[in-house]
Amino acid sequence: MKHLVIGASGQVGQLIMSAVRAQGDDVVGTYWQRPSAGLVGLDMRDRQALHRLMAEVAPAVVWVPGAMADVDQCERLPAVSHAVNVVGPIGVMEEASQRHVPLVFFSTDYVFDGRRGPYDESDEPCPLQVYGRHKWEAERALLQYERTLIIRPAWIYSDDPHPRNFVYRVLKDLKAGRTIPAAIDQLNTPTPAQGLARQSLKAVREGMTGILHLTGPERVSRYALVSEIARLAGYPEAPITPIRLQDLPLAAPRPLNGGLVTQFAEFAIQDPLRALEVRKLLTAI
């Protein structure tokens, strides 16, 4: 069986590639703005390039972890966000549906407004910002294809040494001795990318479609998460300043009382943040 991972240079995409290979399947991955050895360049907004790649690879499963995921950048550039986060995935869905192969699309907890979290798959989305609205628009369009699986994670982290990884950014500030402001009133369920990839692949193997929440086992504040990263990294006295989310200079609003839970316990992720993962990343900074 061959898989196509669109957006394989990111945290989630890299680990999906690894998980697919570990089970003995073939996989082809693409990158957009982050070139990586062994990956094929693709802008999924380019329908001709997408069609050629799909015809060449002939995948049995198509994954779309790729996105414009900078929430504030989406707020500032809504037309670009719509093209990348809505139009691009719809094109992928149309290609997948023509070949009648499963499509796995990664969405976000930001489809919810954070007024009464945590949320399960039956809760009605109500996004606060451009990014969440576009992800929800994509969800609704892609679910018109009966073989689509929508996976919603939250606050993804990994041992990937890249600024898109929240743990990486915190550790970089810790090493530099910078004071880290962290919201005490923003709650969510941090998601380990490795567990996310593993459980996503399990859902695909079992033929699941529709919407699936996949997050870590704990619901914590951003302040508590930063404090735990500091503790695991050996910085128990780190200068972490508790603040309110509204005091941060952010272009896009974020949900406060957020987080996700799953109705499907067999897919629940039980991986906590581990000292080994944090210290491995710390050595790469």
Secondary structure as GFF3:
##gff-version 3
##sequence-region A 1 285
A	DSSP	beta_strand	2	6	.	.	.	ID=ss1
A	DSSP	alpha_helix	11	22	.	.	.	ID=ss2
A	DSSP	beta_strand	26	31	.	.	.	ID=ss3
A	DSSP	beta_strand	40	41	.	.	.	ID=ss4
A	DSSP	alpha_helix	47	57	.	.	.	ID=ss5
A	DSSP	beta_strand	61	64	.	.	.	ID=ss6
A	DSSP	alpha_helix	71	76	.	.	.	ID=ss7
A	DSSP	alpha_helix	78	82	.	.	.	ID=ss8
A	DSSP	pi_helix	83	87	.	.	.	ID=ss9
A	DSSP	alpha_helix	88	99	.	.	.	ID=ss10
A	DSSP	beta_strand	103	106	.	.	.	ID=ss11
A	DSSP	three_ten_helix	109	111	.	.	.	ID=ss12
A	DSSP	alpha_helix	130	142	.	.	.	ID=ss13
A	DSSP	beta_strand	148	152	.	.	.	ID=ss14
A	DSSP	beta_strand	156	157	.	.	.	ID=ss15
A	DSSP	alpha_helix	166	176	.	.	.	ID=ss16
A	DSSP	beta_strand	180	183	.	.	.	ID=ss17
A	DSSP	beta_strand	187	188	.	.	.	ID=ss18
A	DSSP	beta_strand	191	192	.	.	.	ID=ss19
A	DSSP	alpha_helix	193	205	.	.	.	ID=ss20
A	DSSP	beta_strand	210	213	.	.	.	ID=ss21
A	DSSP	beta_strand	220	221	.	.	.	ID=ss22
A	DSSP	alpha_helix	222	232	.	.	.	ID=ss23
A	DSSP	beta_strand	240	243	.	.	.	ID=ss24
A	DSSP	three_ten_helix	245	247	.	.	.	ID=ss25
A	DSSP	three_ten_helix	265	267	.	.	.	ID=ss26
A	DSSP	alpha_helix	275	282	.	.	.	ID=ss27
###
